[in-house]
Structure formats: C-alpha cells, structure tokens
Amino acid sequence: MSQKATKNDCLAEIKRFFRHYSRFCESPDPDVVREVLASAYSVNDKLRKAGYPNFFKMEEFVAIKTIRNYAIHQAEIYNVTQSLPLASLIPIEAELGILCLIPIDTVNNILEGAVPESIDAIKNTCIFYRDYADIYPAIFNFGVKLFLYTEKHNLEVDTTEYENVAASIKFERENNYPHHVTGGIKLPPGHDIDEFLKQGLHAMEDRAVLQKLFYSEKDGMFTLNKKSH
C-alpha cells in the first residue's frame, strides 16, 4: 500500500527544488539540470499524494516532465547551460541571462515519442532555434509558478534559496514588473541569432567571475557597482 505524503514531505521537496534551481543558475554542470527536472517531477508527485492540487494542467510542468522522462528512461539530453555576455558591443534584448540549450536533434527525438499534449507544451514553453532549443524559460516559469503556489496554499518555506526568489517577486510587485517570461533573444538587424548562439555565449564560469567583479549581490538581487559604470 502506498503511503500518503505529508505537508512536511512536500516542503522538503519544494526546498530541494529551489536548492537545485539555485545551483543550476550558477553551475556549468549538466547534471544539475537533471536534478532540477527530477525534483520538479517529485514536487508534483508529493503534492498530489498529500492532497494538494497537481500541476498536470500546467504547460511548463508537462514540458519538464516530458524532458525528464526522456532523460531518465531513454537517453541523454546533452544539455549545455551558457550565459549571455554581461557586457556586449551590440545591444542584446533578453529577459533571461542564461540559456539551457538542448541540441535540436535531441529535442526532435523527445517530441517524436511524446503525446500531442506534451509536444504542444514543449513548443509553447521552450524557445526553438535552428540548432538548439532553450528549455530555461520553461524551468524559470515553473519556478515562479511553484513559488506563487506555495503562497496560495500556505506552504511556508524557510531556505535562503526560496527567500531569494521571494525577494525577486517582491521587487517585481513593487515595480509592477511581470513575474513570468516569454524567453528568446533579439539582436540588431544583420546579426544572425544562430551564429550568436554558437560563438557569442559565455561559459558559466566566466559569468560568475564577471558578476563578482561588476555586481554586488544582496538577497539574490544583483546591483551594478557604481565604480564599474
């Protein structure tokens, strides 16, 4: 007989998700993404077993679940997490500073074995380029929706990683900014986005070095140092 999950079980998994998510935002290790995907799946499983509403109608979760199932049960997804340059000679429009890229051939393999609902979810929540698909918008928006879910259902999480997300949400509310992102990158006319993805992105290690050099961090929020202007 399966044991019913408790509220504490749910809180433990939610903490785990935000811990893995925080590591993902800083780490070049491809295995961290696997942990994020797996934890998102487990969060839903435990909430469902504890009697809370599930995420099966949330497109971001359906996309994550589909990619997770492929990575766990079928084959590697060969994901690479990279950063947009913190300083660039050309203007770059983007809501997110990092990308989690999966080769398009791998994405096509995932879609080939998926049901229509999952295919639509991936296409609607990830950004497709010629050679890659960026799954980070789906992960980011799931994290936001999970945070809002914890507020709605009075699931009090007391970790630094969760509080950093709370600080970001608070800032967005105070300044009337949206919580969710569309994703994607816009470059000036004449610049090839697919070539930029091949040659213009930075390694996560380089991003970390430049971030410490040019920015100050407090509660998960980064502010450009005045001496760096």
C-alpha positions in Angstrom: 0.0 0.0 0.0 1.4 3.4 -0.9 1.9 5.8 2.0 0.2 9.2 1.8 2.6 12.1 1.7 2.5 14.8 4.4 2.9 18.5 4.3 6.4 18.2 5.6 7.2 15.8 2.8 6.0 18.4 0.3 8.0 21.2 2.0 11.2 19.0 1.9 10.8 18.5 -1.9 10.0 22.2 -2.5 13.1 23.1 -0.6 15.1 20.6 -2.7 13.7 22.0 -6.0 14.8 25.6 -5.1 18.2 24.4 -3.9 18.8 22.6 -7.2 17.4 25.5 -9.2 19.8 27.9 -7.4 22.7 25.7 -8.2 21.6 25.4 -11.9 21.6 29.2 -12.2 25.3 29.3 -11.3 26.7 25.9 -12.4 28.0 24.7 -15.7 27.5 21.1 -14.6 24.9 19.5 -17.0 23.8 17.0 -14.3 22.4 19.9 -12.2 19.6 20.3 -14.9 18.7 16.6 -14.4 18.3 17.3 -10.7 16.1 20.3 -11.4 13.9 18.3 -13.7 13.7 15.3 -11.4 12.8 17.5 -8.4 10.1 19.3 -10.2 8.5 15.9 -11.1 8.8 14.9 -7.4 7.3 18.1 -6.1 4.2 17.4 -8.1 4.1 13.8 -7.0 4.3 14.6 -3.4 1.8 17.4 -3.5 -0.6 15.2 -5.3 -0.2 12.4 -2.8 -0.7 14.9 0.1 -4.0 16.0 -1.4 -2.9 19.3 -2.9 -3.8 20.4 -6.4 -1.4 18.9 -9.0 0.4 20.5 -12.0 -0.8 18.3 -14.8 -2.6 21.2 -16.5 0.5 23.5 -16.2 2.3 23.5 -19.6 5.7 24.2 -18.0 5.4 21.2 -15.8 4.2 19.0 -18.7 7.2 20.1 -20.7 9.6 19.4 -17.8 8.0 16.0 -17.1 8.4 15.0 -20.7 12.0 16.0 -20.9 12.7 14.4 -17.5 11.1 11.1 -18.6 13.3 11.1 -21.7 16.5 11.8 -19.8 15.7 9.2 -17.1 14.3 6.4 -19.2 15.6 6.8 -22.7 18.7 8.7 -23.5 20.9 11.7 -22.6 19.6 15.2 -23.5 23.2 16.7 -23.9 22.1 20.0 -22.3 24.6 22.9 -22.1 24.0 25.9 -19.8 25.6 29.1 -21.0 25.4 32.8 -20.3 24.7 35.9 -22.3 27.6 38.3 -22.2 27.3 40.7 -19.2 29.0 43.3 -21.5 28.5 43.4 -25.2 29.5 45.6 -28.2 26.0 45.1 -29.6 22.6 45.5 -27.8 21.1 42.2 -26.8 17.4 42.1 -25.7 16.6 39.2 -23.4 14.6 38.6 -20.3 16.9 35.9 -19.0 20.7 36.0 -18.7 21.3 32.3 -19.1 20.2 29.6 -21.6 19.9 25.9 -21.2 20.4 24.5 -24.7 19.5 21.1 -25.9 20.6 20.1 -29.5 17.6 20.2 -31.8 18.1 16.6 -32.9 17.7 15.5 -29.3 14.6 17.7 -28.9 13.1 16.1 -32.1 13.7 12.7 -30.6 11.9 13.8 -27.4 9.0 15.1 -29.5 8.8 12.0 -31.7 8.0 9.8 -28.7 5.7 12.3 -26.9 1.9 12.6 -26.9 0.3 15.6 -28.5 -0.2 17.4 -25.1 3.5 17.1 -24.3 4.5 18.2 -27.8 2.4 21.3 -27.5 3.7 22.0 -24.0 7.4 21.9 -25.1 6.7 24.0 -28.2 4.8 26.6 -26.2 7.2 26.9 -23.2 10.6 26.5 -24.8 12.4 28.6 -27.4 13.4 26.9 -30.6 16.3 28.0 -32.7 17.9 26.3 -35.7 20.4 24.1 -33.9 19.0 24.2 -30.3 16.0 24.6 -28.1 16.3 26.6 -24.9 14.4 24.9 -22.1 15.3 27.5 -19.4 12.1 29.6 -19.9 10.0 26.5 -19.0 12.2 25.9 -15.9 12.1 29.6 -14.9 8.4 30.0 -15.3 7.7 26.7 -13.4 9.9 28.0 -10.5 7.8 31.2 -10.5 4.5 29.3 -10.5 5.7 27.0 -7.8 6.6 30.0 -5.6 3.1 31.5 -6.2 1.6 28.1 -5.5 3.3 28.0 -2.1 1.9 31.4 -1.2 -1.6 30.4 -2.3 -1.5 27.1 -0.3 0.3 28.5 2.8 3.3 26.3 2.3 5.9 28.2 4.3 9.5 27.5 3.1 12.4 28.8 5.1 15.5 28.5 3.0 17.9 31.1 1.6 17.2 29.9 -2.0 13.4 30.3 -1.5 13.9 33.7 0.1 15.9 34.9 -2.8 13.0 34.1 -5.1 10.7 35.8 -2.7 12.9 39.0 -2.9 12.7 38.9 -6.7 8.9 38.5 -6.6 8.6 41.3 -4.1 10.7 43.6 -6.3 8.6 42.8 -9.3 5.4 43.5 -7.4 6.6 46.8 -6.1 7.7 47.9 -9.6 4.7 46.4 -11.5 7.0 44.0 -13.4 5.8 40.7 -14.8 6.8 37.6 -12.9 6.8 35.3 -16.0 9.0 35.5 -19.1 8.5 34.7 -22.8 12.1 33.9 -23.4 14.1 34.4 -26.5 16.9 36.7 -27.7 16.7 39.8 -30.0 19.7 41.1 -31.8 20.1 44.2 -34.0 19.3 43.7 -37.8 22.0 42.0 -39.7 23.1 39.8 -36.8 22.5 36.0 -37.1 20.9 34.6 -33.9 22.0 31.1 -34.7 25.7 32.1 -35.2 25.4 34.1 -32.0 24.4 31.0 -30.1 27.5 29.2 -31.4 30.0 32.0 -30.9 28.6 34.7 -28.7 27.6 33.0 -25.5 29.9 32.8 -22.4 30.7 29.9 -20.1 29.0 29.9 -16.7 32.4 30.1 -15.1 33.2 33.4 -16.9 29.8 34.8 -16.0 30.5 34.1 -12.3 33.9 35.9 -12.5 32.4 39.0 -14.2 29.4 39.0 -11.9 31.6 39.2 -8.8 33.7 41.9 -10.5 30.9 44.2 -11.7 27.9 43.5 -9.4 27.0 43.4 -5.7 24.6 40.8 -4.5 22.0 41.0 -1.7 19.2 38.6 -1.1 19.6 37.1 -4.6 19.4 40.5 -6.3 22.3 41.9 -8.2 23.2 45.6 -8.5 25.8 47.1 -10.8 28.7 48.6 -8.8 29.0 52.3 -9.2 32.7 52.1 -9.8 32.0 49.8 -12.8 29.9 52.4 -14.7 
